């Protein structure tokens, strides 16, 4: 077990987190209340509605890989950056619900990069870590466990099929903040980039929202989306996240036959209702 995962195990199942990131209580293998995993993020993690099917976010698929009794509250909001999420009061909503031993997954970057939009843009080495710190500090104040999750990589390939990264300095900024604050980190940027590299430009279309015309009534003209996921892709990205969580179900992680209909699509997008 590597150091990062060992720290996660101690913090989630054991003592509370202090403002400095230090453990402050004895480890408890069986806390009286099962923790809830909260997801703060953007459209790549969001839960989608029946009208969006088969589009899905990795937060929507996360329950498939967690132990029985572990709840997931997916507050990921389509279009959100770390800044707009806070400005819209979404972080306050999470902090009101957080309880000791809960987990807060914090994953932004896609929309923080939009320099043309002052309502969402954050600078990678300035306001981006400042806003992320609000999530970390808020979770720790409630004795919950904050975990930074670098943004999942987009589907980007050169003409000769070589993948290339798309998030600039934002993942490095999150890695630096994790080291500076002693916050656990799931490097989803690196994990997903490795997966897309292994699959290549054609096979990745089965993970992203690529549909031919007439295949889905929700996308009658077809769709070629290199950012958002088909249900299968959401499941596999959620697997990458869950592998780093001590709350995951090892049996589910080893299953290669998880069907798309393991996910549920509610009548409306819950984070927007």
C-alpha positions, 0 to 999 in steps of 0.5 A, spaced: 500 500 500 503 506 497 503 512 502 498 516 499 493 510 500 495 509 507 494 516 509 487 516 506 485 509 509 487 512 516 483 519 515 477 516 512 476 510 517 480 513 523 481 520 526 479 527 524 483 531 520 485 538 523 486 544 520 494 542 518 492 536 515 494 532 521 490 526 524 487 528 531 484 521 533 485 514 534 483 510 528 476 506 528 475 501 524 468 501 524 465 508 525 458 508 528 456 512 522 457 510 515 461 515 511 458 519 505 462 521 499 461 528 496 463 530 489 464 537 488 466 538 481 464 540 473 460 536 468 465 531 467 463 528 474 456 530 474 449 526 474 445 526 468 438 526 467 434 521 462 434 526 457 441 526 457 442 518 456 447 515 455 451 521 457 454 520 464 459 523 469 464 519 473 461 521 480 454 518 477 458 511 476 462 512 483 457 508 487 458 502 483 465 501 486 463 503 493 462 498 499 455 497 501 452 502 505 457 508 503 453 513 500 454 518 494 452 525 494 454 528 487 454 535 487 458 536 481 455 541 477 455 542 469 459 548 467 462 549 474 469 552 476 472 552 483 470 559 483 463 559 480 462 553 484 463 557 491 460 563 488 453 560 487 453 557 494 454 550 492 460 549 497 456 552 502 451 547 501 456 541 501 459 544 508 452 544 511 451 537 510 458 534 511 459 530 517 465 527 521 468 521 517 465 524 510 469 524 504 469 530 499 472 529 492 474 536 489 475 536 482 476 542 478 480 545 472 476 544 465 472 551 466 477 554 471 481 554 464 476 559 461 480 565 461 475 569 456 469 568 462 471 572 468 465 568 472 469 562 472 476 563 470 482 562 475 489 563 474 493 556 475 498 559 480 493 564 484 486 564 484 485 556 483 489 554 489 486 559 493 479 557 491 481 549 492 483 551 499 476 553 501 474 546 500 479 543 503 479 548 509 471 547 510 471 540 510 477 539 515 473 544 519 467 539 519 472 533 521 471 530 514 476 528 509 478 532 503 481 529 497 483 533 491 482 530 484 486 532 478 481 533 472 480 528 468 483 528 461 480 530 455 480 525 448 486 529 445 490 526 439 494 528 434 493 526 426 498 521 427 494 518 433 499 521 439 495 523 445 497 530 448 494 533 455 489 539 455 489 542 462 496 546 462 498 547 469 492 546 473 494 539 474 501 541 477 497 546 481 493 541 484 499 537 486 503 542 489 497 544 493 496 537 495 503 537 497 503 544 501 497 542 505 498 535 506 491 533 502 490 526 499 490 527 492 488 522 486 491 524 480 486 523 475 489 527 470 495 522 469 491 516 470 486 517 465 491 520 460 495 513 461 488 509 459 487 514 453 494 512 451 493 505 452 486 505 448 488 509 442 484 514 438 479 509 435 477 505 442 476 511 446 470 513 442 467 508 446 468 511 452 467 518 450 460 521 448 460 519 440 454 516 437 452 516 430 446 519 428 439 515 429 443 511 435 440 515 441 433 518 441 436 524 445 442 525 440 438 524 433 443 527 429 449 524 433 454 527 437 462 527 437 464 529 444 471 529 446 470 531 453 464 528 456 462 520 457 458 515 455 456 511 460 461 506 459 466 511 459 463 514 466 464 507 469 471 506 467 473 513 469 469 512 476 473 505 477 480 509 476 478 514 482 475 508 486 481 504 486 485 510 490 479 510 495 479 506 501 472 505 501 471 501 495 469 494 494 475 490 491 470 485 488 467 491 484 473 494 482 475 487 479 469 486 475 470 487 467 463 486 466 459 492 469 453 494 464 451 501 462 445 500 466 448 499 472 447 507 472 441 510 474 439 517 470 434 521 474 428 525 471 432 531 472 439 533 473 439 533 481 445 538 482 441 543 477 434 542 480 
